[in-house]
Amino acid sequence: MVPYIKIFKKLNKAKIRYLVAGGVAVNLHQINRGTVDLDLIVHLEQKNTLGFVKVMSQLGLVPKVPVDPKEFANEISREKWIKEKGMIVFSFLNPDNPLELVDIFVREPMPFQKLYKGRKNVKAFNIIIPVLGILDLIKLKEAAGRDKDLFDIKILKKMIKE
């Protein structure tokens, strides 16, 4: 998670509306889980997505696919990628360290305002990180249905009961 601290700081400073999802969200909910990439849900309003793309560029991150990064801010492009390529996430990576990978949902899995309202603000590394709330994280992982997601769901549900 340490390489991603600079991303959180820069996104917060630029007032980008985003939520941490995936394995990093599981970790920020105090569950130890190995993960490499950073999964984000970004509010897909154009001004916000353009700001997000600007931050990624400032940090030296580039799209994994050969397109202009500003295309991510274009709703028509995103819908075309979904329809033609079955794209679920758009990835930015650090060309000097391909393991530093940021995946952004190309479609909000649920209305962003609802997800944002249910977020958990986690203080870590002297910054506030907006994280998908446990119940929404469980729903997202149920939809993915991979083995690692099913394992995470069991642990997340135990946390709710405690």
Z-matrix of the N, CA and C atoms (Angstrom, degrees):
N
C 1 1.447
C 2 1.526 1 111.42
N 3 1.302 2 116.97 1 -24.39
C 4 1.457 3 121.22 2 -175.29
C 5 1.526 4 113.20 3 -55.47
N 6 1.362 5 120.60 4 -41.35
C 7 1.468 6 117.75 5 179.48
C 8 1.532 7 112.87 6 -62.92
N 9 1.318 8 116.61 7 -19.11
C 10 1.458 9 119.52 8 -175.95
C 11 1.526 10 113.82 9 -89.49
N 12 1.319 11 117.73 10 -6.17
C 13 1.463 12 120.75 11 -179.92
C 14 1.518 13 110.26 12 -58.71
N 15 1.333 14 116.59 13 -42.73
C 16 1.472 15 119.49 14 -179.28
C 17 1.527 16 110.80 15 -63.24
N 18 1.326 17 117.19 16 -32.40
C 19 1.463 18 120.57 17 178.00
C 20 1.526 19 109.85 18 -67.37
N 21 1.341 20 116.88 19 -47.69
C 22 1.465 21 119.96 20 178.65
C 23 1.530 22 110.91 21 -57.98
N 24 1.330 23 116.39 22 -46.09
C 25 1.466 24 120.52 23 -179.12
C 26 1.521 25 111.24 24 -59.37
N 27 1.323 26 116.16 25 -46.87
C 28 1.465 27 121.26 26 -176.88
C 29 1.540 28 111.25 27 -68.01
N 30 1.339 29 117.15 28 -40.98
C 31 1.461 30 120.31 29 177.96
C 32 1.529 31 110.54 30 -63.68
N 33 1.325 32 116.44 31 -42.91
C 34 1.462 33 120.45 32 178.89
C 35 1.522 34 111.09 33 -63.07
N 36 1.326 35 116.19 34 -44.41
C 37 1.466 36 120.66 35 -179.24
C 38 1.524 37 110.74 36 -62.08
N 39 1.340 38 116.71 37 -37.36
C 40 1.471 39 121.33 38 -179.71
C 41 1.525 40 112.22 39 -82.90
N 42 1.343 41 116.62 40 0.61
C 43 1.474 42 122.71 41 179.82
C 44 1.534 43 112.37 42 58.46
N 45 1.324 44 115.57 43 40.33
C 46 1.461 45 121.64 44 176.12
C 47 1.526 46 107.82 45 -80.43
N 48 1.318 47 116.50 46 134.21
C 49 1.463 48 120.71 47 178.01
C 50 1.528 49 107.69 48 -89.52
N 51 1.327 50 114.87 49 114.98
C 52 1.463 51 121.82 50 -177.23
C 53 1.520 52 109.02 51 -149.70
N 54 1.331 53 114.42 52 165.37
C 55 1.464 54 121.61 53 174.48
C 56 1.523 55 108.43 54 -137.72
N 57 1.306 56 116.01 55 141.75
C 58 1.461 57 121.02 56 175.30
C 59 1.526 58 108.04 57 -83.87
N 60 1.332 59 115.92 58 133.36
C 61 1.463 60 122.17 59 178.86
C 62 1.531 61 107.72 60 -126.97
N 63 1.321 62 116.95 61 -169.34
C 64 1.464 63 122.18 62 173.70
C 65 1.518 64 114.71 63 64.49
N 66 1.327 65 114.47 64 -154.18
C 67 1.459 66 121.66 65 -175.57
C 68 1.520 67 113.95 66 -62.14
N 69 1.331 68 117.40 67 -36.25
C 70 1.467 69 119.61 68 178.44
C 71 1.527 70 109.36 69 -65.59
N 72 1.337 71 117.98 70 -38.25
C 73 1.471 72 120.51 71 176.52
C 74 1.523 73 110.44 72 -62.32
N 75 1.339 74 116.35 73 -40.78
C 76 1.471 75 120.03 74 177.44
C 77 1.528 76 109.38 75 -58.91
N 78 1.328 77 116.76 76 -45.41
C 79 1.467 78 120.87 77 178.17
C 80 1.526 79 111.62 78 -61.76
N 81 1.328 80 116.89 79 -41.51
C 82 1.462 81 120.10 80 -178.89
C 83 1.533 82 112.23 81 -70.91
N 84 1.329 83 116.30 82 -15.01
C 85 1.464 84 121.11 83 171.99
C 86 1.539 85 110.46 84 -90.78
N 87 1.330 86 116.28 85 17.43
C 88 1.470 87 123.71 86 174.24
C 89 1.526 88 114.16 87 72.82
N 90 1.320 89 117.19 88 30.57
C 91 1.460 90 121.28 89 174.71
C 92 1.516 91 107.55 90 -117.04
N 93 1.327 92 116.41 91 122.16
C 94 1.463 93 119.85 92 178.59
C 95 1.514 94 110.47 93 -71.80
N 96 1.322 95 114.87 94 120.60
C 97 1.458 96 120.43 95 -179.65
C 98 1.513 97 108.32 96 -151.26
N 99 1.319 98 116.35 97 127.29
C 100 1.455 99 120.08 98 179.43
C 101 1.519 100 110.99 99 -69.01
N 102 1.319 101 116.25 100 134.91
C 103 1.458 102 121.84 101 176.90
C 104 1.521 103 108.42 102 -158.20
N 105 1.295 104 115.75 103 153.96
C 106 1.463 105 120.13 104 -179.56
C 107 1.520 106 110.59 105 -112.81
N 108 1.328 107 117.06 106 -47.22
C 109 1.461 108 120.22 107 -174.44
C 110 1.523 109 111.85 108 -85.75
N 111 1.320 110 114.42 109 163.77
C 112 1.454 111 122.47 110 176.45
C 113 1.524 112 107.21 111 -111.59
N 114 1.339 113 116.31 112 118.79
C 115 1.462 114 121.18 113 178.27
C 116 1.520 115 108.76 114 -99.07
N 117 1.337 116 115.55 115 128.62
C 118 1.455 117 120.23 116 -179.93
C 119 1.523 118 111.03 117 -126.74
N 120 1.306 119 114.52 118 146.14
C 121 1.459 120 121.64 119 167.55
C 122 1.522 121 104.62 120 -108.95
N 123 1.320 122 116.06 121 117.14
C 124 1.459 123 121.67 122 -178.84
C 125 1.523 124 107.91 123 -106.93
N 126 1.313 125 115.69 124 137.47
C 127 1.467 126 118.58 125 175.03
C 128 1.528 127 107.04 126 -61.95
N 129 1.334 128 115.94 127 118.83
C 130 1.465 129 120.50 128 -170.40
C 131 1.527 130 114.03 129 -86.50
N 132 1.288 131 116.85 130 28.21
C 133 1.465 132 121.59 131 169.97
C 134 1.529 133 105.68 132 -73.11
N 135 1.339 134 118.09 133 139.53
C 136 1.466 135 121.59 134 -168.71
C 137 1.532 136 114.12 135 -56.99
N 138 1.323 137 118.34 136 -45.72
C 139 1.471 138 120.05 137 -179.45
C 140 1.537 139 110.34 138 -60.20
N 141 1.328 140 116.22 139 -40.96
C 142 1.459 141 120.65 140 179.69
C 143 1.525 142 111.38 141 -66.63
N 144 1.330 143 116.79 142 -42.74
C 145 1.474 144 119.34 143 -178.99
C 146 1.524 145 110.99 144 -69.34
N 147 1.328 146 117.52 145 -36.98
C 148 1.470 147 119.35 146 176.16
C 149 1.530 148 110.21 147 -63.57
N 150 1.335 149 117.01 148 -40.64
C 151 1.460 150 121.03 149 176.38
C 152 1.518 151 111.32 150 -63.39
N 153 1.320 152 116.20 151 -40.42
C 154 1.458 153 121.12 152 178.28
C 155 1.533 154 110.27 153 -61.25
N 156 1.324 155 116.65 154 -48.44
C 157 1.466 156 121.54 155 -179.82
C 158 1.530 157 110.35 156 -60.64
N 159 1.323 158 116.61 157 -39.33
C 160 1.473 159 120.90 158 178.42
C 161 1.536 160 110.38 159 -61.30
N 162 1.329 161 116.72 160 -43.97
C 163 1.465 162 120.59 161 178.65
C 164 1.530 163 110.50 162 -62.02
N 165 1.330 164 117.14 163 -45.05
C 166 1.471 165 120.14 164 179.44
C 167 1.527 166 110.08 165 -58.63
N 168 1.344 167 116.65 166 -43.87
C 169 1.468 168 120.96 167 179.41
C 170 1.524 169 111.32 168 -64.09
N 171 1.339 170 116.65 169 -42.54
C 172 1.470 171 120.36 170 178.49
C 173 1.521 172 111.51 171 -60.49
N 174 1.326 173 116.69 172 -31.69
C 175 1.465 174 121.41 173 -179.78
C 176 1.536 175 112.15 174 -85.36
N 177 1.325 176 116.81 175 -0.81
C 178 1.468 177 120.47 176 178.36
C 179 1.514 178 113.89 177 82.56
N 180 1.333 179 117.06 178 12.09
C 181 1.456 180 120.28 179 178.57
C 182 1.531 181 109.00 180 -86.12
N 183 1.313 182 115.88 181 141.85
C 184 1.463 183 121.33 182 -176.59
C 185 1.530 184 109.56 183 -126.40
N 186 1.336 185 116.64 184 155.31
C 187 1.472 186 118.24 185 177.22
C 188 1.526 187 111.17 186 -61.94
N 189 1.315 188 115.29 187 143.90
C 190 1.463 189 121.17 188 177.45
C 191 1.531 190 110.50 189 -70.54
N 192 1.334 191 115.54 190 -31.10
C 193 1.462 192 120.72 191 177.06
C 194 1.529 193 108.91 192 -97.81
N 195 1.328 194 117.62 193 152.19
C 196 1.469 195 119.99 194 -175.24
C 197 1.530 196 113.62 195 -78.25
N 198 1.323 197 115.99 196 75.58
C 199 1.466 198 121.57 197 176.12
C 200 1.524 199 108.89 198 -135.79
N 201 1.315 200 115.50 199 161.09
C 202 1.459 201 120.92 200 172.97
C 203 1.527 202 107.12 201 -65.81
N 204 1.329 203 119.02 202 127.12
C 205 1.464 204 120.43 203 -177.46
C 206 1.533 205 113.34 204 -57.68
N 207 1.337 206 117.50 205 -26.56
C 208 1.469 207 120.46 206 179.42
C 209 1.520 208 111.68 207 -65.92
N 210 1.329 209 117.68 208 -18.05
C 211 1.467 210 120.76 209 177.21
C 212 1.526 211 111.15 210 -61.71
N 213 1.346 212 116.63 211 -26.93
C 214 1.460 213 119.48 212 178.47
C 215 1.527 214 111.04 213 -61.44
N 216 1.319 215 117.04 214 -30.27
C 217 1.464 216 120.99 215 -179.04
C 218 1.531 217 112.36 216 -78.47
N 219 1.320 218 116.84 217 -7.56
C 220 1.457 219 121.53 218 -177.81
C 221 1.529 220 109.95 219 -94.59
N 222 1.324 221 116.26 220 113.69
C 223 1.468 222 121.26 221 -177.05
C 224 1.533 223 112.01 222 -59.11
N 225 1.320 224 116.84 223 -37.67
C 226 1.469 225 120.91 224 180.00
C 227 1.527 226 110.22 225 -63.80
N 228 1.325 227 116.87 226 -42.90
C 229 1.475 228 120.72 227 177.74
C 230 1.515 229 110.60 228 -61.85
N 231 1.341 230 116.38 229 -46.16
C 232 1.471 231 119.54 230 -179.78
C 233 1.519 232 111.24 231 -59.98
N 234 1.333 233 117.53 232 -44.28
C 235 1.466 234 120.75 233 179.63
C 236 1.536 235 110.77 234 -63.80
N 237 1.318 236 116.73 235 -37.48
C 238 1.474 237 121.14 236 177.77
C 239 1.530 238 110.08 237 -63.89
N 240 1.329 239 117.47 238 -42.68
C 241 1.470 240 121.51 239 179.08
C 242 1.530 241 110.14 240 -63.08
N 243 1.317 242 115.84 241 -40.58
C 244 1.475 243 120.07 242 179.87
C 245 1.528 244 109.31 243 -63.93
N 246 1.325 245 115.30 244 -49.18
C 247 1.468 246 120.75 245 -175.57
C 248 1.527 247 111.88 246 -68.26
N 249 1.336 248 117.72 247 -47.06
C 250 1.470 249 121.32 248 -172.85
C 251 1.524 250 113.94 249 -85.92
N 252 1.314 251 117.11 250 -30.51
C 253 1.464 252 119.99 251 -174.22
C 254 1.526 253 113.50 252 -116.52
N 255 1.330 254 116.40 253 -4.62
C 256 1.461 255 119.50 254 -177.36
C 257 1.523 256 111.85 255 66.32
N 258 1.337 257 116.70 256 25.97
C 259 1.467 258 121.58 257 -175.50
C 260 1.516 259 111.09 258 -67.04
N 261 1.308 260 115.45 259 134.15
C 262 1.468 261 122.17 260 176.08
C 263 1.525 262 109.71 261 -108.32
N 264 1.342 263 115.70 262 -40.04
C 265 1.469 264 120.51 263 178.91
C 266 1.524 265 110.03 264 -129.56
N 267 1.306 266 114.44 265 150.14
C 268 1.461 267 123.39 266 173.71
C 269 1.518 268 104.87 267 -106.34
N 270 1.313 269 117.18 268 131.53
C 271 1.471 270 120.49 269 -173.13
C 272 1.521 271 112.74 270 -111.65
N 273 1.322 272 114.09 271 137.88
C 274 1.460 273 122.45 272 169.24
C 275 1.522 274 106.23 273 -112.74
N 276 1.331 275 116.32 274 140.94
C 277 1.462 276 118.73 275 177.65
C 278 1.510 277 110.75 276 -136.31
N 279 1.308 278 113.93 277 160.88
C 280 1.452 279 121.85 278 175.27
C 281 1.528 280 106.71 279 -87.29
N 282 1.337 281 118.86 280 114.27
C 283 1.468 282 119.48 281 -177.10
C 284 1.531 283 113.52 282 -61.76
N 285 1.333 284 117.34 283 -21.92
C 286 1.467 285 121.05 284 177.68
C 287 1.525 286 112.35 285 -85.87
N 288 1.336 287 117.04 286 -15.34
C 289 1.458 288 121.92 287 179.24
C 290 1.531 289 108.32 288 -149.08
N 291 1.339 290 117.54 289 86.12
C 292 1.465 291 120.52 290 -175.81
C 293 1.530 292 114.45 291 -60.25
N 294 1.341 293 117.74 292 -12.69
C 295 1.467 294 119.64 293 175.76
C 296 1.530 295 111.55 294 -76.86
N 297 1.334 296 116.15 295 -14.88
C 298 1.463 297 120.41 296 175.45
C 299 1.526 298 106.39 297 -86.59
N 300 1.319 299 115.39 298 95.27
C 301 1.452 300 122.76 299 -170.40
C 302 1.527 301 110.36 300 -127.00
N 303 1.329 302 116.25 301 131.29
C 304 1.456 303 121.80 302 178.53
C 305 1.528 304 107.57 303 -117.88
N 306 1.330 305 116.25 304 118.40
C 307 1.463 306 122.49 305 178.49
C 308 1.521 307 109.17 306 -104.28
N 309 1.343 308 116.30 307 127.27
C 310 1.455 309 122.05 308 179.73
C 311 1.512 310 108.61 309 -117.24
N 312 1.316 311 116.74 310 130.02
C 313 1.455 312 120.23 311 177.65
C 314 1.524 313 109.67 312 -60.64
N 315 1.337 314 117.16 313 132.52
C 316 1.466 315 120.37 314 179.31
C 317 1.526 316 111.87 315 -82.57
N 318 1.314 317 116.25 316 -11.65
C 319 1.467 318 122.29 317 173.79
C 320 1.528 319 105.89 318 -138.29
N 321 1.309 320 116.45 319 135.33
C 322 1.462 321 119.47 320 177.96
C 323 1.526 322 107.52 321 -62.87
N 324 1.345 323 118.30 322 122.82
C 325 1.458 324 120.82 323 -176.63
C 326 1.533 325 113.30 324 -64.68
N 327 1.316 326 115.67 325 -25.29
C 328 1.466 327 124.32 326 174.01
C 329 1.524 328 104.53 327 -147.98
N 330 1.325 329 118.75 328 162.37
C 331 1.468 330 118.24 329 179.99
C 332 1.539 331 111.05 330 -52.71
N 333 1.325 332 114.91 331 128.58
C 334 1.462 333 119.81 332 -174.63
C 335 1.524 334 111.89 333 -57.52
N 336 1.344 335 117.28 334 -41.86
C 337 1.473 336 119.37 335 -177.49
C 338 1.520 337 111.06 336 -58.97
N 339 1.334 338 116.91 337 -39.69
C 340 1.470 339 121.19 338 179.18
C 341 1.529 340 109.96 339 -65.51
N 342 1.321 341 116.14 340 -46.28
C 343 1.468 342 120.39 341 179.32
C 344 1.522 343 110.97 342 -62.37
N 345 1.333 344 115.80 343 -42.06
C 346 1.464 345 120.86 344 -177.21
C 347 1.527 346 110.47 345 -66.44
N 348 1.316 347 115.67 346 -37.77
C 349 1.474 348 119.98 347 178.91
C 350 1.533 349 110.68 348 -63.41
N 351 1.344 350 117.05 349 -35.24
C 352 1.455 351 121.23 350 -178.65
C 353 1.520 352 114.46 351 -91.08
N 354 1.322 353 117.63 352 9.90
C 355 1.468 354 121.59 353 -175.78
C 356 1.522 355 111.79 354 -67.63
N 357 1.312 356 114.67 355 164.88
C 358 1.457 357 122.20 356 171.23
C 359 1.522 358 105.78 357 -117.79
N 360 1.307 359 116.54 358 122.50
C 361 1.467 360 119.83 359 175.70
C 362 1.519 361 107.79 360 -86.62
N 363 1.313 362 115.69 361 115.55
C 364 1.457 363 121.73 362 -176.97
C 365 1.523 364 108.82 363 -104.45
N 366 1.329 365 115.70 364 128.91
C 367 1.461 366 119.10 365 174.76
C 368 1.518 367 107.63 366 -92.45
N 369 1.326 368 115.31 367 117.28
C 370 1.460 369 121.86 368 178.75
C 371 1.519 370 107.89 369 -147.24
N 372 1.306 371 116.37 370 140.58
C 373 1.462 372 121.40 371 178.26
C 374 1.535 373 111.22 372 56.22
N 375 1.328 374 116.00 373 34.54
C 376 1.466 375 123.39 374 178.57
C 377 1.524 376 113.86 375 63.98
N 378 1.313 377 117.08 376 25.58
C 379 1.458 378 121.22 377 174.29
C 380 1.528 379 109.02 378 -136.30
N 381 1.309 380 115.21 379 159.58
C 382 1.465 381 121.15 380 175.57
C 383 1.527 382 107.46 381 -96.11
N 384 1.324 383 115.95 382 127.10
C 385 1.460 384 121.53 383 -178.72
C 386 1.533 385 107.77 384 -117.55
N 387 1.349 386 117.37 385 119.95
C 388 1.466 387 119.78 386 178.41
C 389 1.529 388 110.61 387 -78.00
N 390 1.320 389 115.64 388 119.02
C 391 1.467 390 121.95 389 -173.67
C 392 1.523 391 108.98 390 -118.21
N 393 1.304 392 115.46 391 142.30
C 394 1.457 393 121.29 392 175.37
C 395 1.527 394 108.56 393 -54.75
N 396 1.332 395 117.22 394 132.71
C 397 1.454 396 121.16 395 177.56
C 398 1.527 397 110.80 396 -62.04
N 399 1.317 398 117.13 397 155.78
C 400 1.473 399 121.56 398 -175.33
C 401 1.523 400 112.18 399 -55.99
N 402 1.322 401 118.14 400 -46.80
C 403 1.467 402 119.92 401 -176.97
C 404 1.530 403 111.29 402 -63.06
N 405 1.326 404 116.89 403 -41.38
C 406 1.473 405 120.11 404 178.31
C 407 1.527 406 110.84 405 -70.33
N 408 1.315 407 116.88 406 -35.37
C 409 1.464 408 120.85 407 177.03
C 410 1.525 409 109.92 408 -63.18
N 411 1.312 410 116.38 409 -41.97
C 412 1.472 411 120.68 410 177.15
C 413 1.528 412 110.38 411 -61.23
N 414 1.330 413 117.84 412 -46.03
C 415 1.471 414 121.14 413 179.26
C 416 1.524 415 111.12 414 -58.86
N 417 1.319 416 115.93 415 -43.15
C 418 1.471 417 120.34 416 -179.46
C 419 1.522 418 110.65 417 -65.01
N 420 1.315 419 117.09 418 -41.59
C 421 1.459 420 121.39 419 179.89
C 422 1.532 421 111.16 420 -70.23
N 423 1.325 422 117.21 421 -34.90
C 424 1.468 423 119.84 422 175.30
C 425 1.525 424 110.24 423 -62.37
N 426 1.330 425 116.75 424 -40.02
C 427 1.469 426 120.70 425 179.57
C 428 1.528 427 111.37 426 -65.77
N 429 1.340 428 117.05 427 -35.86
C 430 1.475 429 120.78 428 178.91
C 431 1.527 430 110.18 429 -71.54
N 432 1.325 431 116.45 430 -45.19
C 433 1.457 432 122.09 431 173.48
C 434 1.517 433 117.87 432 66.62
N 435 1.313 434 118.24 433 15.23
C 436 1.467 435 119.95 434 177.39
C 437 1.531 436 109.13 435 -75.54
N 438 1.328 437 116.36 436 161.93
C 439 1.471 438 120.44 437 -179.13
C 440 1.523 439 111.72 438 -54.92
N 441 1.338 440 116.57 439 -45.55
C 442 1.470 441 118.68 440 -178.33
C 443 1.529 442 111.12 441 -66.09
N 444 1.335 443 117.46 442 -31.73
C 445 1.461 444 120.39 443 177.26
C 446 1.531 445 110.97 444 -69.54
N 447 1.327 446 116.46 445 -40.83
C 448 1.464 447 120.55 446 178.76
C 449 1.525 448 111.03 447 -62.86
N 450 1.347 449 116.26 448 -38.10
C 451 1.461 450 121.00 449 176.22
C 452 1.531 451 110.41 450 -64.28
N 453 1.352 452 116.16 451 -45.43
C 454 1.471 453 120.34 452 178.61
C 455 1.522 454 110.93 453 -59.80
N 456 1.337 455 116.61 454 -40.90
C 457 1.463 456 121.01 455 -178.74
C 458 1.523 457 110.83 456 -59.08
N 459 1.338 458 117.47 457 -44.31
C 460 1.466 459 120.81 458 179.30
C 461 1.523 460 110.91 459 -56.95
N 462 1.325 461 116.09 460 -46.11
C 463 1.466 462 120.23 461 -178.09
C 464 1.528 463 110.85 462 -69.72
N 465 1.315 464 117.28 463 -41.76
C 466 1.473 465 120.51 464 178.98
C 467 1.532 466 111.21 465 -62.17
N 468 1.327 467 116.59 466 -40.54
C 469 1.469 468 120.01 467 178.74
C 470 1.522 469 111.70 468 -65.70
N 471 1.331 470 117.52 469 -35.01
C 472 1.469 471 120.41 470 175.85
C 473 1.520 472 110.18 471 -63.37
N 474 1.327 473 116.85 472 -37.08
C 475 1.461 474 120.09 473 179.68
C 476 1.517 475 111.33 474 -63.69
N 477 1.320 476 116.32 475 -36.35
C 478 1.465 477 120.60 476 -179.29
C 479 1.520 478 109.57 477 -65.92
N 480 1.331 479 116.87 478 -38.63
C 481 1.466 480 121.25 479 -177.90
C 482 1.514 481 112.83 480 -71.10
N 483 1.325 482 117.05 481 -25.68
C 484 1.478 483 120.83 482 -176.87
C 485 1.501 484 113.12 483 -74.75
